Amino acid sequence: MDLELQIRVESSQAAKLSKEANHAFAAKNFAQGKALMKQAVEAGQRCQNLIQQFQQGNTN
């Protein structure tokens, strides 16, 4: 899988998990919301790492 596609996948995953976490928090399901938000943050961090790799690859 190329970097651009991986970035899109991780970005979508982070957004989806964040949205699910917000719904869980709204339903007062705080444990599930916290777990989902943690996963969203991790996906966002993976996305940022991929973006850095992509940018470094395009500057060489």
Steps between C-alpha positions, in 0.01 A plus 500: 500500500646837409544779754220719365249217534626413849462866601142503374419174683648616832337842468159345436548258788594781739195705399266200527630402843480858625139527384414169668669619820295820499181298460604277790572803719163651406334174607692525830700188417825651619714184510420417138543863397841518664614176333378617159663841539829332592479296180418816303806676641720202411364495144561875476859454615555225243357734237739778603796262479393393152463863392855571621629198307312618192641852527855372551464275198386791284783732604783264406 
